[in-house]
Amino acid sequence: MSSSATVTYRTSDDGTTLHATLTGELDLGDADDIRDSLVATARQTGCQRLEADLAEVGFIDSYALGALVSARNSAAADGITMTLVNPSPPVRKALEVTGLSDVFWL
């Protein structure tokens, strides 16, 4: 990943939920790495839910939105439910404008 975006993980005490905290600006330069990291880490933990916290994301472009959809689809294929939580105002706006808020249950 480039220096503009990061993702950190923690697993719930019962091991069923993987919490991913994304920070920075999610754009073309980071989108594929973020997607791959989310999917690989969710698979490795054996979790049932993946929650991506977007409170600290200051910008997201359409390519990164597509990468999140791709991560959601890959997770679903593995039986993992992915949701987005705490979207920052710019992320919430992007999700609402594109209609993706319904996809991620916001």
C-alpha positions as CSV (number, residue, x, y, z in Angstrom):
1,M,0.0,0.0,0.0
2,S,1.1,3.5,-0.6
3,S,1.6,5.9,2.3
4,S,-1.8,7.6,1.9
5,A,-4.0,4.8,3.1
6,T,-3.6,2.2,5.9
7,V,-5.7,-0.6,7.3
8,T,-5.3,-2.1,10.8
9,Y,-7.2,-5.1,12.1
10,R,-8.5,-6.5,15.4
11,T,-10.7,-9.5,16.0
12,S,-13.6,-9.6,18.3
13,D,-13.2,-11.6,21.6
14,D,-15.4,-14.4,20.3
15,G,-13.5,-14.5,16.9
16,T,-16.6,-14.0,14.8
17,T,-16.0,-10.4,13.7
18,L,-12.9,-8.9,12.1
19,H,-12.8,-5.1,12.6
20,A,-10.8,-3.3,9.9
21,T,-10.0,0.4,10.5
22,L,-9.1,2.3,7.3
23,T,-7.4,5.6,7.4
24,G,-6.2,8.2,4.9
25,E,-7.2,8.7,1.4
26,L,-8.5,5.7,-0.6
27,D,-7.9,6.1,-4.3
28,L,-6.6,4.3,-7.3
29,G,-3.2,4.0,-5.8
30,D,-4.4,2.1,-2.8
31,A,-7.6,0.5,-3.8
32,D,-6.3,-2.9,-5.0
33,D,-4.0,-3.3,-2.0
34,I,-6.8,-2.5,0.4
35,R,-9.2,-4.9,-1.3
36,D,-6.7,-7.7,-1.3
37,S,-5.7,-7.1,2.3
38,L,-9.4,-7.1,3.5
39,V,-10.2,-10.3,1.7
40,A,-7.0,-12.2,2.6
41,T,-7.2,-11.2,6.3
42,A,-10.9,-12.1,6.6
43,R,-10.1,-15.5,5.1
44,Q,-7.2,-16.1,7.4
45,T,-9.1,-15.3,10.5
46,G,-12.1,-17.5,9.7
47,C,-14.4,-14.8,10.8
48,Q,-18.1,-14.6,9.9
49,R,-18.3,-10.8,9.7
50,L,-16.0,-8.1,8.4
51,E,-16.6,-4.6,9.5
52,A,-14.7,-1.9,7.8
53,D,-14.6,1.3,9.9
54,L,-14.2,4.4,7.6
55,A,-14.4,7.1,10.2
56,E,-10.8,8.2,9.4
57,V,-11.0,8.1,5.6
58,G,-10.9,11.7,4.3
59,F,-11.4,10.9,0.6
60,I,-12.5,8.0,-1.5
61,D,-12.7,7.8,-5.3
62,S,-14.8,5.7,-7.5
63,Y,-12.1,3.1,-8.1
64,A,-11.8,2.6,-4.3
65,L,-15.5,2.3,-4.0
66,G,-15.4,-0.4,-6.6
67,A,-12.6,-2.2,-4.7
68,L,-14.8,-2.2,-1.6
69,V,-17.7,-3.7,-3.6
70,S,-15.3,-6.3,-4.9
71,A,-14.0,-7.1,-1.4
72,R,-17.7,-7.4,-0.3
73,N,-18.4,-9.8,-3.1
74,S,-15.3,-11.9,-2.4
75,A,-16.2,-12.1,1.3
76,A,-19.7,-13.1,0.5
77,A,-18.5,-15.9,-1.7
78,D,-16.6,-17.2,1.4
79,G,-19.6,-16.9,3.6
80,I,-18.4,-13.6,5.3
81,T,-20.8,-10.6,5.7
82,M,-19.0,-7.3,5.0
83,T,-20.4,-4.0,6.2
84,L,-19.0,-0.5,6.3
85,V,-19.3,1.3,9.6
86,N,-18.8,4.9,10.8
87,P,-18.2,6.4,7.3
88,S,-16.7,9.9,7.4
89,P,-18.9,12.7,5.8
90,P,-17.1,12.5,2.4
91,V,-17.3,8.7,2.4
92,R,-21.0,8.8,3.4
93,K,-21.8,11.3,0.6
94,A,-19.9,9.1,-2.0
95,L,-21.8,6.0,-0.9
96,E,-25.2,7.8,-1.0
97,V,-24.6,9.4,-4.3
98,T,-23.6,6.1,-5.9
99,G,-26.4,4.1,-4.2
100,L,-23.9,1.9,-2.5
101,S,-25.2,2.8,1.0
102,D,-27.9,0.2,0.4
103,V,-25.3,-2.4,-0.6
104,F,-23.4,-1.9,2.6
105,W,-26.5,-1.4,4.9
106,L,-25.7,2.1,6.0
